[in-house]
Amino acid sequence: MTYRLLVDGELVAGAETLDVINPATGRVFATAPRADMPQAEQAVAAAKRAFQVWSKLSFPQRRAYLDQFADGIEERFDEFSRVLTQEQGKPLEEAKFEVGGAVAALRYFASLKLEFRVLRETRKERIIEQRYPQGVIVAINPWNFPLILLMQKLGPALITGNAVIAKPAPTTPLTTLMLGEVASTALPAGVFQTIVDQNDLGPFLTSHPDVAHVSFTGSTPTGKKVLHSLADTLKRFTLELGGNDAAIILDDADLDKVAPKVYRSATVNAGQVCFATKRVYAPRAMVDALCNALARLAGESKVGDGLEDDTTIGPIQNRAQYEKVLAFIEDARTNGTIVAGGEPIAGDGYFIAPTIVRDLPDNARLVREEQFGPILPVLAYDDIDEVIARVNDSDYGLGGTVWTSNPQRGIEIASRIETGTVWVNQHLALPFDVPFGGAKQSGIGRQQGVEGLEDFTQIRIINAALV
């Protein structure tokens, strides 16, 4: 298949090309177009022109276009799912879930609208809060969920009247380019465009004076660089960054029920989830039983090519991350006890056996940093105040979970955790009408919900004297 960039309504070749590697084989399986700076400049200019027309449409008019866009994605559902598995590595069922979620997200956000609010109305005055679109939005997306994470930006930005340039990760550009193919016939020229690079055009786009807002999802170190590049033009921004989410298992939890859920929360998408459980704390008396249960689940997992029917965990998405995860394992081997996994799986792909580690100190890399792979440290605690202090002693604050047989007790514990989202007795419940975002160094701004729409708008207050 030949892939093309979408620039100013036209599907065009890149100035250069980019090899795309299937992480299950470690080999090139497709070639993507790679844009150069003139093409990026052309995209910004086209978005700026398109914004002048798109922003003046009503919410219902924009919704009609976005519903047509969703229809086009849905018509190619199976193709999107298979390509997503090939470029990202996740099992095909997980890929189908992501594609379905992206379509559902687009339809949901397309159904929303922002109304003017009357803040005060008296005989003498009327004060109205209005919101209007910001302009050209650059959406920079990571490689772990290339479709759904883009749609969480794209849907709210487009329905509120902005024009969007999507820049996917260079290791997973194909499904974003496919979105461009659909958009080329579903949306007006310039409203949505796709620019693929080798991480070289990001600074140009984020610092461009005609870009109004940068929405970035990725690592905290890269997010800091993005934030620095916005300073000269004081752009609006949304940063959804890394996490080191803790799971707290309370002493009344039923391990037979909880252990599989905790294991899944740590290994979904091979652990390559910003909201994945990155460390688990259990009462000291429960650690042995928990480690045994997690080790059994790790041994039962089938690691392999996501296109194979029995695969439950796919590969690490790229070689750089694969080597980083292996370094975490070696550090854990030195400082703790590996009770399951701990080795790469032989073959050409970037496969790592799901790994359970115990006996690590709190200053170990696997406890302090974000591993972004299928490795889970289990840590013992002796009382609630102690474990809450240890959980909160982190630069990150994205999410977390509490597991208990008493939901009210779980809510009370969750209310003391310093993160943007805390789940009780569940994980990764992210309904579209509920906002999410990080605390501390896990990000700034909110996505989803009405707040996610408002993030792409500017407030205007009209204060009128009536007499």
C-alpha positions in Angstrom: 0.0 0.0 0.0 1.2 3.5 -0.8 0.7 6.0 2.0 0.5 9.8 1.5 0.5 12.9 3.6 -2.6 15.0 3.7 -1.7 18.7 3.1 -4.2 21.3 2.1 -6.8 18.8 1.1 -4.4 16.8 -1.2 -2.8 13.4 -0.6 0.9 14.0 -1.4 4.2 12.2 -1.3 6.7 13.3 1.3 10.0 15.0 0.5 11.6 11.8 1.8 10.5 8.4 3.1 10.5 6.6 6.4 10.7 2.9 7.1 8.1 1.5 9.4 9.1 -1.6 11.4 6.8 -4.3 12.6 7.9 -4.8 16.3 6.8 -8.4 16.2 9.4 -9.2 13.5 11.9 -6.4 13.9 11.7 -5.9 10.1 10.4 -3.2 7.8 6.9 -3.9 6.6 5.9 -0.5 5.1 7.2 2.9 3.9 5.8 6.2 5.1 6.2 9.6 3.5 8.3 12.0 5.5 7.6 15.7 5.4 10.2 18.4 5.1 10.0 22.0 6.5 8.4 23.5 3.4 5.6 20.9 3.6 5.1 21.7 7.3 5.0 25.4 6.5 2.4 24.7 3.7 0.3 22.7 6.2 0.3 25.6 8.7 -0.7 28.1 6.0 -3.5 25.8 4.8 -4.7 25.3 8.4 -4.8 29.0 8.9 -6.8 29.6 5.8 -9.2 26.7 6.6 -9.8 28.0 10.1 -11.3 31.2 8.7 -14.1 29.3 7.2 -14.4 26.2 9.5 -14.6 28.4 12.6 -17.6 30.3 11.2 -19.7 27.1 10.8 -22.2 26.3 13.4 -21.8 23.3 15.8 -24.4 21.3 13.8 -22.7 22.0 10.5 -19.3 20.9 11.9 -21.0 17.8 13.4 -22.3 16.7 10.0 -18.7 16.7 8.6 -17.3 14.9 11.7 -20.1 12.2 11.5 -19.1 11.7 7.8 -15.4 11.4 8.9 -16.4 8.8 11.5 -18.4 6.9 8.9 -15.4 6.7 6.7 -13.2 5.3 9.5 -15.8 2.7 10.4 -16.0 1.5 6.8 -12.3 0.6 7.0 -12.5 -0.8 10.5 -10.7 -4.1 9.8 -8.0 -2.4 7.8 -7.3 0.1 10.5 -7.2 -2.6 13.1 -4.8 -4.8 11.2 -2.4 -2.0 10.4 -2.5 -0.8 14.0 -1.4 -4.2 15.2 1.4 -4.3 12.6 2.8 -0.9 13.4 2.2 -0.8 17.1 2.3 -4.5 18.1 -0.7 -4.9 20.3 -3.0 -7.9 20.0 -5.6 -7.6 17.3 -8.5 -7.6 19.7 -6.9 -4.7 21.6 -6.4 -2.9 18.2 -10.0 -3.4 17.4 -10.9 -2.0 20.7 -8.8 1.1 20.0 -10.2 1.7 16.6 -13.8 1.3 17.9 -13.0 3.7 20.7 -11.6 6.2 18.3 -14.8 6.1 16.2 -16.9 6.3 19.3 -14.9 9.2 20.7 -15.2 11.2 17.4 -19.0 10.7 17.4 -19.3 11.6 21.0 -17.3 14.8 20.8 -19.1 15.7 17.5 -22.4 15.6 19.4 -21.3 18.3 21.9 -21.6 22.1 21.7 -20.5 25.0 24.0 -23.2 27.5 24.8 -22.7 31.1 25.9 -23.3 31.6 29.6 -24.9 34.6 31.2 -22.9 35.3 34.3 -25.0 38.2 35.6 -28.1 39.9 34.4 -29.8 42.8 36.1 -31.7 45.9 35.1 -28.4 47.7 34.7 -26.0 45.1 33.2 -25.6 41.9 31.4 -22.3 39.9 31.6 -21.9 37.0 29.2 -19.1 34.4 28.9 -18.4 33.3 25.4 -15.9 30.8 24.0 -14.4 30.9 20.6 -11.9 28.6 18.8 -8.2 29.4 19.1 -7.0 28.7 15.5 -4.4 26.2 14.3 -3.8 23.3 16.7 -0.8 21.0 16.5 -1.5 17.5 17.9 1.6 15.5 18.7 0.9 11.9 19.5 2.9 9.0 21.0 3.3 5.4 19.7 1.4 3.5 22.3 -2.2 4.5 21.3 -1.8 6.3 18.0 -5.5 6.5 17.2 -7.5 7.0 20.4 -5.0 9.5 21.9 -5.2 11.5 18.7 -9.0 11.4 18.6 -9.1 12.7 22.2 -7.5 15.8 20.8 -9.0 15.8 17.3 -12.7 15.5 18.2 -12.8 18.3 20.7 -10.5 20.6 18.7 -12.5 20.2 15.4 -16.0 20.5 16.9 -15.1 23.7 18.6 -14.0 25.2 15.3 -10.2 24.8 15.2 -8.0 23.4 12.4 -5.7 20.5 13.3 -2.3 19.3 12.1 -1.5 15.8 13.4 2.1 14.7 13.9 2.3 11.1 14.9 5.3 9.3 16.4 7.7 8.3 13.6 7.5 4.6 14.6 3.6 4.5 14.2 2.6 6.9 11.4 0.4 4.6 9.3 -3.0 4.8 11.0 -2.7 8.6 11.3 -2.0 8.7 7.5 -5.0 6.5 7.0 -7.1 9.0 8.9 -5.8 11.6 6.4 -7.0 9.5 3.6 -10.5 9.4 5.0 -10.4 13.1 5.9 -9.4 14.0 2.3 -13.0 13.2 1.2 -14.8 13.8 4.4 -13.5 17.2 5.6 -12.8 20.6 3.9 -9.3 21.2 2.8 -6.9 22.2 5.5 -9.2 21.4 8.4 -7.2 18.3 9.3 -3.7 17.5 8.0 -1.0 14.9 8.6 2.7 15.6 8.9 5.1 12.7 9.5 8.7 13.4 10.5 11.7 11.8 12.2 11.1 14.0 15.3 12.8 16.9 13.5 9.8 19.1 12.7 8.4 19.2 16.2 10.3 22.4 17.3 9.4 24.1 14.0 5.7 23.4 14.5 5.5 24.1 18.2 7.3 27.5 17.9 5.5 28.6 14.7 3.8 32.0 15.3 0.7 30.9 13.4 0.1 27.9 15.6 -2.3 28.8 18.5 -2.2 25.6 20.6 0.0 22.6 21.0 -1.6 19.4 22.5 1.2 16.9 23.3 1.0 13.4 24.7 4.3 11.7 25.5 7.1 11.5 28.1 7.7 14.1 30.7 11.3 14.9 29.5 10.0 15.6 26.0 7.0 17.5 27.4 9.4 19.9 29.1 11.1 20.5 25.8 7.8 21.2 24.2 6.8 23.6 26.9 10.1 25.5 26.5 9.5 25.9 22.8 6.1 27.5 23.4 7.4 30.3 25.6 8.3 32.9 23.0 4.8 32.9 21.5 2.9 32.2 24.7 0.9 29.5 23.0 -2.0 27.7 24.7 -1.1 24.1 25.4 -2.1 20.7 26.8 0.5 18.3 28.1 -0.5 14.7 29.0 2.8 13.2 30.2 4.3 10.2 32.0 3.0 8.4 35.0 4.2 6.2 37.8 0.8 5.0 38.9 0.6 3.0 42.1 -1.9 0.3 43.0 -2.7 0.0 46.7 -4.1 -3.3 47.8 -5.9 -3.0 51.2 -5.9 -5.7 53.8 -9.6 -6.6 53.2 -9.1 -7.2 49.5 -9.9 -10.7 48.0 -6.6 -11.5 46.2 -8.3 -14.2 44.1 -10.4 -11.4 42.5 -7.9 -8.6 42.7 -4.7 -10.2 41.5 -5.9 -10.8 37.9 -7.1 -7.2 37.6 -3.9 -5.8 39.0 -1.9 -8.0 36.6 -4.0 -6.8 33.7 -3.7 -3.2 34.7 0.1 -3.6 34.6 0.5 -5.5 31.4 -2.3 -4.2 29.0 -0.6 -3.1 25.8 2.6 -4.7 27.1 2.6 -2.2 29.9 2.9 0.7 27.4 0.2 2.8 28.9 0.6 6.1 30.7 -2.1 5.0 33.1 -0.8 1.5 33.6 -0.1 0.3 37.1 3.7 0.8 37.5 4.1 -0.3 41.1 1.9 -2.2 43.5 1.8 -1.9 47.3 0.4 -4.8 49.4 0.1 -5.4 53.2 3.3 -7.3 54.2 1.3 -10.4 55.2 -0.2 -10.6 51.7 3.0 -10.1 49.6 3.9 -13.8 49.3 0.4 -14.8 48.1 0.2 -11.8 45.7 3.6 -12.5 44.2 2.6 -16.2 43.7 -0.7 -15.2 42.0 1.0 -12.6 39.7 3.8 -15.1 38.8 1.2 -17.7 37.9 -0.6 -15.2 35.7 2.7 -14.1 34.0 3.5 -17.7 33.3 0.0 -18.2 31.7 0.4 -15.2 29.4 1.1 -15.8 25.7 3.6 -13.3 24.4 3.7 -13.1 20.6 2.7 -11.5 17.4 -0.5 -9.5 17.8 -1.9 -11.0 14.7 -1.9 -14.5 16.2 -5.2 -15.5 17.8 -3.8 -16.7 21.1 -1.5 -13.7 21.8 -2.3 -11.9 25.0 0.8 -9.6 25.2 2.5 -8.2 22.2 6.0 -6.8 21.7 7.6 -3.6 23.0 6.8 -1.1 20.2 10.4 -0.1 19.2 14.0 -1.1 19.8 14.9 1.9 21.9 12.1 1.2 24.4 12.9 -2.5 24.3 16.5 -1.8 25.4 15.3 0.6 28.1 13.0 -2.0 29.5 15.8 -4.6 29.6 17.9 -2.1 31.5 15.1 -1.8 34.1 15.1 -5.6 34.4 18.8 -5.8 35.0 18.7 -3.1 37.6 15.8 -4.9 39.3 17.8 -8.2 39.2 20.6 -6.5 41.0 18.5 -4.8 43.7 15.5 -7.1 44.1 14.2 -10.6 43.5 12.6 -11.6 40.2 9.8 -14.1 40.8 8.6 -14.4 37.2 10.0 -13.5 33.7 13.0 -11.3 33.7 14.2 -12.3 30.2 13.8 -11.3 26.6 12.1 -13.9 24.4 14.2 -15.3 21.7 13.4 -14.2 18.1 13.6 -11.1 15.9 10.8 -9.2 17.6 11.0 -7.0 20.6 9.4 -9.5 23.0 9.9 -9.5 26.8 8.4 -12.0 29.2 6.1 -10.3 31.7 8.2 -9.8 34.8 7.3 -9.6 38.5 9.8 -8.3 41.0 9.8 -8.1 44.8 12.2 -6.9 47.6 13.1 -3.7 45.9 14.0 -0.6 47.9 11.9 2.5 47.4 14.8 4.2 45.7 15.2 1.5 43.0 14.8 2.7 39.4 11.7 0.5 38.9 10.0 2.2 41.8 11.0 5.8 41.1 10.9 5.9 37.3 8.4 5.0 34.6 9.3 1.7 33.0 6.6 1.6 30.2 6.9 -2.1 29.8 5.5 -5.4 31.3 7.5 -5.2 34.6 5.7 -4.9 37.9 7.4 -4.3 41.3 5.6 -5.5 44.4 6.3 -3.6 47.6 5.2 -4.4 51.2 3.7 -1.9 53.6 2.8 -2.0 57.2 0.2 0.8 57.7 -2.0 3.1 55.6 -0.4 6.4 56.5 3.0 5.0 55.6 1.9 3.6 52.2 0.1 6.8 51.2 3.2 8.8 52.0 5.3 6.4 49.9 2.9 6.5 47.0 2.7 10.3 47.0 6.5 10.6 47.2 6.8 10.8 43.4 7.4 13.5 40.8 4.5 11.9 38.9 0.8 12.2 39.5 -1.2 10.8 36.6 -3.4 8.0 38.0 -3.6 5.2 40.5 -5.9 2.5 41.9 -7.1 1.2 45.2 -8.4 -2.3 45.7 -10.6 -3.3 48.6 -13.8 -5.2 49.5 -15.2 -1.9 51.0 -15.7 0.7 48.3 -16.3 3.5 50.7 -13.0 2.8 52.5 -11.4 2.7 49.0 -12.8 6.2 48.2 -11.4 7.6 51.5 -7.9 6.2 50.7 -8.2 7.4 47.1 -9.0 10.9 48.4 -5.5 11.1 49.9 -3.6 10.2 46.7 -2.0 13.1 44.8 -2.9 12.3 41.2 -5.3 13.5 38.5 -7.3 10.2 38.5 -7.7 7.4 41.1 -9.9 4.4 40.4 -11.4 2.2 43.1 -11.8 -1.5 42.3 -11.3 -0.9 38.5 -8.8 0.5 36.1 -8.7 2.5 32.9 -12.4 3.5 33.1 -12.2 6.7 31.0 -15.7 7.7 29.9 -15.7 10.4 27.3 -17.7 12.8 29.4 -15.3 12.7 32.3 -12.1 14.8 32.1 -8.6 13.4 32.8 -5.2 14.9 33.2 -2.1 14.9 35.4 -0.8 16.5 38.6 2.8 17.3 39.3 5.0 16.4 36.4 2.4 14.2 34.7 0.9 17.1 32.8 -1.0 20.3 32.5 -4.6 20.7 31.2 -7.5 18.3 30.8 -8.8 16.1 28.0 -12.3 14.7 27.5 -15.5 16.0 29.0 -16.6 19.6 28.5 -13.3 20.6 30.0 -11.5 19.0 27.0 -13.6 21.1 24.6 -13.0 24.3 26.6 -9.2 23.6 26.5 -9.3 24.4 22.8 -11.2 27.6 23.1 -10.6 31.1 24.4 -12.8 32.8 26.9 -14.4 36.1 26.0 -16.3 38.1 28.6 -18.9 40.7 27.3 -19.8 43.2 29.9 -22.7 45.4 28.8 -24.3 48.4 30.6 -28.0 48.3 29.8 -28.9 51.8 31.1 
